[in-house]
């Protein structure tokens, strides 16, 4: 599938798997598949000026991340029956994403909250990777994860998580000087921090609830914890 419009919206529903190829442009995009959504061709480019919504009712979503591709959205929504993996070449303005696992990347910018206090990611496993920050200015809201990793080359990492089961944070890191890490969990569930690291920044971790809200710390590197 290839779509192109100079200024209009694109709204497509397919009764099988959807594989994007070639150069794709739209003012806004709603793409719904009965199966999975992917861009299986390494030369696939996607440029959506405003919001892009991907819905894979019967499978997974895999967009961006291949060398030579250019993938950019004004803002992003995505929902899949199974996994979601989306990589954007610019800053990712995140609305709502859900799947059994969610992996998001901004290759040159930040991953930012674009829906105020509403939930950004609902998933059991969440992996975030950015160049200039995650949740900068307004923390990303996460729900129901049991495994979380969030790493950025520079800038802050700011996450709020509503837990329903024990949580393992495998990695919270920022490599930039002065980048701060803030992780706030609710739900009265245990929290294990395996690796937390910043260069000349501060780390703030809270885990609220009752007797179940234990915190286990592996390694933290920071100015203040």
MIROBA-155314 format. One record per residue (C-alpha): residue number from 1; z, x, y. Coordinates in Angstrom, 3 decimals, decimal comma. Each point is the difference from the previous one (the first is absolute). Example, Ala and Ser with C-alpha at 12.3 -4.5 7.8 and 13.67 -1.06 7.14 Angstrom:
! MIROBA-155314
R  num  z  x  y
R  1  7,800  12,300  -4,500
R  2  -0,660  1,370  3,440
! end
This chain:
! MIROBA-155314
R  num  z  x  y
R  1  0,000  0,000  0,000
R  2  -0,869  1,148  3,520
R  3  0,766  -2,006  3,148
R  4  -1,096  0,556  3,604
R  5  0,378  -1,957  3,213
R  6  -0,070  1,325  3,548
R  7  2,669  -2,267  1,478
R  8  0,916  -2,772  -2,439
R  9  2,532  -0,698  -2,712
R  10  -0,706  0,559  -3,689
R  11  1,581  -2,339  -2,583
R  12  -1,081  0,526  -3,616
R  13  1,363  -1,392  -3,268
R  14  -1,297  1,390  -3,309
R  15  0,606  -1,443  -3,469
R  16  0,151  3,442  -1,636
R  17  0,919  3,602  0,868
R  18  -1,147  1,167  3,437
R  19  -1,365  3,525  0,476
R  20  -0,827  1,016  3,583
R  21  -2,838  2,500  0,545
R  22  -1,891  1,430  2,959
R  23  0,888  -0,502  3,659
R  24  2,069  -3,133  0,734
R  25  0,835  -1,348  3,471
R  26  1,670  -3,141  1,343
R  27  2,045  -1,282  2,907
R  28  2,485  -1,427  -2,511
R  29  0,001  -0,196  -3,786
R  30  1,389  -2,294  -2,687
R  31  -1,047  1,135  -3,465
R  32  1,279  -1,962  -3,012
R  33  -0,764  0,909  -3,608
R  34  0,800  -1,760  -3,256
R  35  0,334  3,473  -1,494
R  36  0,486  3,415  1,654
R  37  -1,254  1,479  3,288
R  38  -1,162  3,606  0,251
R  39  -2,382  2,345  1,796
R  40  -1,262  1,879  -3,011
R  41  -2,677  1,949  1,868
R  42  1,194  3,201  1,734
R  43  -2,406  -0,710  2,882
R  44  1,478  -3,429  0,767
R  45  1,064  -0,455  3,639
R  46  1,990  -2,974  1,324
R  47  0,516  -0,736  3,711
R  48  1,846  -3,199  0,965
R  49  0,807  -0,310  3,697
R  50  2,803  -2,547  -0,344
R  51  1,945  -1,198  -3,038
R  52  -1,123  0,678  -3,590
R  53  1,423  -2,132  -2,811
R  54  -0,547  0,893  -3,666
R  55  1,082  -2,401  -2,776
R  56  -0,472  0,981  -3,664
R  57  1,197  -3,019  -1,940
R  58  -0,783  1,435  -3,429
R  59  0,449  3,734  0,308
R  60  0,496  2,987  2,280
R  61  -1,093  1,270  3,421
R  62  -1,247  3,577  0,454
R  63  -1,508  0,785  3,425
R  64  -0,587  3,336  1,771
R  65  1,269  3,481  -0,683
R  66  -3,146  1,629  -1,373
R  67  -1,464  3,052  1,725
R  68  -2,934  -0,970  2,203
R  69  1,108  -3,615  0,458
R  70  1,051  -1,453  3,357
R  71  2,380  -2,971  -0,201
R  72  1,469  -1,652  3,103
R  73  1,567  -3,383  0,754
R  74  1,466  -1,506  3,153
R  75  2,890  -1,312  -2,107
R  76  0,554  -0,605  -3,707
R  77  1,111  -2,680  -2,460
R  78  -0,368  0,377  -3,774
R  79  1,184  -1,786  -3,132
R  80  -0,765  0,832  -3,641
R  81  1,065  -1,240  -3,407
R  82  0,578  3,625  -1,022
R  83  -0,205  3,199  2,057
R  84  -0,977  0,622  3,630
R  85  -1,244  3,430  1,147
R  86  -1,488  0,180  3,508
R  87  -0,694  3,088  2,096
R  88  -1,074  -0,217  3,641
R  89  -1,497  2,801  2,078
R  90  1,870  -1,056  3,144
R  91  3,360  -1,585  0,824
R  92  0,806  -2,897  -2,350
R  93  1,342  -3,095  1,807
R  94  1,692  -1,785  -2,865
R  95  0,541  -3,724  -0,324
R  96  0,863  -1,130  -3,562
R  97  -0,870  1,752  -3,277
R  98  1,130  -0,941  -3,519
R  99  -0,673  1,136  -3,565
R  100  1,762  1,352  -3,062
R  101  -0,277  3,421  1,637
R  102  -1,145  0,784  3,553
R  103  -1,339  3,373  1,132
R  104  -1,057  0,307  3,639
R  105  -1,242  2,994  1,993
R  106  -1,035  0,766  3,556
R  107  -1,933  3,247  -0,214
R  108  0,075  0,902  3,708
R  109  2,482  -2,403  1,620
R  110  3,109  -2,096  -0,623
R  111  0,913  -3,026  -2,109
R  112  1,382  -2,539  2,476
R  113  1,671  -3,419  -0,122
R  114  -2,449  -2,582  1,376
R  115  1,850  -3,255  -0,791
R  116  3,353  0,382  1,808
R  117  2,949  -1,028  -2,215
R  118  -2,102  -1,386  -2,868
R  119  -0,222  1,840  -3,324
R  120  -2,637  2,744  -0,158
R  121  0,066  0,939  -3,706
R  122  1,168  -1,933  -3,066
R  123  -0,209  2,095  -3,158
R  124  2,002  1,625  -2,755
R  125  -1,452  3,432  0,763
R  126  -0,909  1,167  3,523
R  127  -1,660  3,269  1,017
R  128  -0,805  0,788  3,645
R  129  -1,695  3,068  1,420
R  130  -0,966  0,653  3,628
R  131  -0,863  2,759  2,456
R  132  1,993  -0,989  3,100
R  133  2,781  -2,349  -1,122
R  134  1,035  -3,043  -2,035
R  135  1,591  -2,995  1,724
R  136  -0,002  1,824  3,340
R  137  1,404  -2,229  2,752
R  138  0,764  -2,880  -2,378
R  139  1,120  0,538  -3,598
R  140  -2,140  -1,270  -2,857
R  141  1,635  -2,868  -1,918
R  142  -0,055  0,412  -3,791
R  143  1,107  -2,506  -2,666
R  144  0,870  0,266  -3,714
R  145  -0,897  3,648  -0,635
R  146  1,700  2,038  -2,705
R  147  -1,934  3,199  0,795
R  148  -0,825  1,201  3,547
R  149  -1,667  3,124  1,393
R  150  -0,942  0,504  3,650
R  151  -1,330  3,306  1,300
R  152  -1,595  0,979  3,303
R  153  -1,297  3,289  1,362
R  154  1,717  -0,655  3,350
R  155  1,832  -2,779  1,835
R  156  2,748  -2,376  -1,119
R  157  0,500  -1,873  -3,265
R  158  1,692  -3,369  0,615
R  159  0,422  -2,534  -2,802
R  160  2,043  -3,171  -0,577
R  161  0,303  -1,153  -3,613
R  162  1,333  -3,232  -1,477
R  163  0,888  0,963  -3,569
R  164  0,328  -2,285  -3,019
R  165  0,701  2,746  -2,565
R  166  1,033  3,646  -0,153
R  167  -2,207  2,222  2,176
R  168  -1,182  3,610  -0,404
R  169  -1,424  1,665  3,098
R  170  -1,922  2,941  -1,408
R  171  -1,037  1,447  3,360
R  172  0,598  -0,594  3,718
R  173  -1,468  2,921  1,949
R  174  -1,436  0,969  3,359
R  175  -1,355  3,469  0,693
R  176  -0,166  -0,244  3,774
R  177  2,656  1,590  2,204
R  178  2,431  -2,654  1,214
R  179  -1,172  -2,756  -2,314
R  180  2,801  -2,435  -0,854
R  181  0,511  -1,911  -3,247
R  182  1,651  -3,428  0,016
R  183  0,428  -2,017  -3,215
R  184  1,940  -3,276  0,090
R  185  0,553  -1,933  -3,241
R  186  1,610  -3,395  -0,594
R  187  0,579  -2,018  -3,168
R  188  3,110  1,554  -1,569
R  189  -2,035  2,251  -2,317
R  190  0,416  3,669  -0,875
R  191  -2,089  2,585  1,846
R  192  -0,982  3,416  -1,350
R  193  -1,490  2,496  2,474
R  194  -1,749  2,827  -1,824
R  195  -1,650  1,985  2,827
R  196  0,488  -0,604  3,733
R  197  -1,239  2,621  2,452
R  198  -0,742  0,459  3,703
R  199  -0,448  3,014  2,262
R  200  2,461  -0,052  2,929
R  201  0,390  -3,771  -0,283
R  202  2,718  -2,466  -0,962
R  203  0,431  -2,075  -3,156
R  204  1,695  -3,406  0,061
R  205  0,481  -1,920  -3,258
R  206  1,862  -3,296  -0,334
R  207  0,493  -2,122  -3,125
R  208  1,854  -3,218  0,692
R  209  1,534  -2,468  -2,429
R  210  3,017  -0,085  -2,253
R  211  1,164  2,182  -2,861
R  212  -3,554  0,348  -1,330
R  213  -1,325  1,838  3,048
R  214  0,644  3,532  -1,277
R  215  -1,951  2,981  1,377
R  216  -0,909  3,048  -2,077
R  217  -1,378  3,013  1,889
R  218  -2,135  2,717  -1,543
R  219  -1,257  2,173  2,878
R  220  0,098  -0,570  3,787
R  221  -1,288  2,512  2,557
R  222  0,558  -0,920  3,652
R  223  1,894  0,801  3,196
R  224  2,290  -3,041  -0,314
R  225  0,533  -2,347  -2,969
! end
